[in-house]
Amino acid sequence: MSLFTGMPVSATLIAVRDTDTYCLDGDAFLRLLDKEPELHRSLTRLLIDRLRHHTRNETRDPGLVVITSSDRDFDIAQFT
């Protein structure tokens, strides 16, 4: 996620076996996504799944409530 946002890395990884790793800066990562659209789609799906999981498990009250009425005399001030 930090490669998309430029924010600091928010995760730590520990390899359980010998592993080859590569380091990309943000510009190189974006060029790779342009070159490999399937990688871009896979990462986008992963981020959407994480967002969906996070919002589905959100326990706080919703931030937006929409109230509608067909009554022309409806007093919106009482909800402000």
N, C-alpha and C positions, 0 to 999 in steps of 0.2 A: 504494500500500500504506500510505503514511503516513496517509492519510485514514481508513483502517480501524483502524489501530493507535494513532494519535497520536504515533508515533515520528517522528524527523526524516526528511526526504526523503533517499532513498539513490540518486538518479539525477540526471543532468544531461541536458537536451535542447538540441539546437541545430537551429533551423529552417533549412531549405535554401531557403525562399521566404517571402515576406510571409505572416504568420500572425496570425489573431485569437486571442487567448488569454483565458481566464477564470480567475479565482481564486476558489476556494470554501473556506470553513473547514469543519471536520469536521461541524458541525451542519447546515449548508446541504447538504453532500454527502449526509448520511444522509436528509435530507428529499427530495432529488432521487431517491435510490434507492427510497424509498417511493412516490414519484409515478410513477416509470418502472421497473416491475418487469423489463422486458426488459434494461435497462441493468444492473440488479442481477444478473440471470442471466448476462449476457455477462461481467461482471467476475468473477463467481464461477467460471465456466468457465476464464477466463484464469488466475486464481490456482491453480486445481486443476491445470491443464496445467503451469504453472511448477513447482509442488510435485512433480508426477509426474516431470517431466523431471529435477529436482534429485535426487530420491531414486533414480531409475533410474540416474543417472550417479554416484552416491555411491560412493566408493572405500574408505571405511573399513569396518571390521568391523561386523556388525549389533550393535545394543545389547541385544538380547534373544534368548535361546536357550531353547527349551522342550524338556525331555527327559521322555519318558513311558516307562512300563514296566508290563507286566502281571504282573511278578514281585513277589509280596507281600514278598519278602525283599530287595527293591531297597534299597541303601544310599544314600540321597540325600546323606548327609554327604560322600561322596567327591567330589561335584560342587560343594560349597559353597566 
